[in-house]
Amino acid sequence: MPSASTPFANRDQTLYRLLSAAVGDDAATSALTVLTIDPALAGSGDTVSRAQVAMALNAALFADLLVRVPTAARYVQTVREAGETIVFDHGALRTIDGETGDLPAGHEAFGRFLIPLGYEVGGLYPLPKLKMTGRAYVQRDLPETIPQFFVSELHVEQLAEAARAACASVFGTSVDPLGEAEWAALDALSAEGACPFEQGVTALKGALACFERQHQPPALADYEVLLPETREGAWIATEGNAFNHATTRTANVMILAEELKEDGYPMKPSVEISQNGRVRQTAILADKVVRPFREADGSEVPLPVPGSFYEFITRDIDPETGKLDLTFDSGNATGIFAVTRNA
């Protein structure tokens, strides 16, 4: 079983210090003893690289997901008890390509700080059935070992008029969590690829704050308009830009899916297989959460809705490059989105 003696859970390690500053000692130790960390991220000085901040961000989001998603925490605990670690492949989030108040619209709300952390768009994935587009942000320094971000955006202009109005009502109240200090830190990372430790902490905390609901609790009337038109838009209305899911990269997702079903996990019925056959994905159905809705009289009513979830992926080697196939697939993504539709 991994323990606090794991190198990256050492209190002198830069990655541990970064993560601890954002989520606390216990959560940092827990995450860094169960995640597989690239040795290239080692360091103990007073300067942090963009790759270290990127990995710390992913580890912090992973730790937060385990708090919000009990089935994910249950799975990760079984891995920990087996003395194994998790290869964290990618995480995902959803955005609104429409009126978003003080936030940039769509994927730009995240690309603006992911790019300073060394990310670039590695693939574009149309999701026409969902009226969305996905973008894979891949970290340039360590593309196979620092998790990607799959950032999707809902194209509000493609919705019916009533749903467009509901989106404007809900998402038009969004605020921007990034201020001058955060941008100074991100600018330093962008210019130099590294920055002083305290600036790295500022950049990390600022990036983490972006993975929250930036708008006011939705009006129940708006949510009821969105739900039949776009369940993905309804999900964003309650969850905002929360980390939608984290993904374990595993050797054989087919076998793992069957094992998890036998262990009682509420799994997606089938495994999604990419058109090239090299990328296979499945997921645990989203856990339910209780969220507040505003009534017409100004009062709030709590209601159960789908929250976030945990995913599994198998990636084969691309024979043309001899490297791991890090691509995604529009069909796979569309199928995976369905796991948050258990309202």
Summary of the structure (lengths in Angstrom):
residues: 343
radius of gyration: 19.5
end to end distance: 37.1
largest distance: 61.2
contacts: 1185
relative contact order: 0.14
helix: 43%
strand: 24%
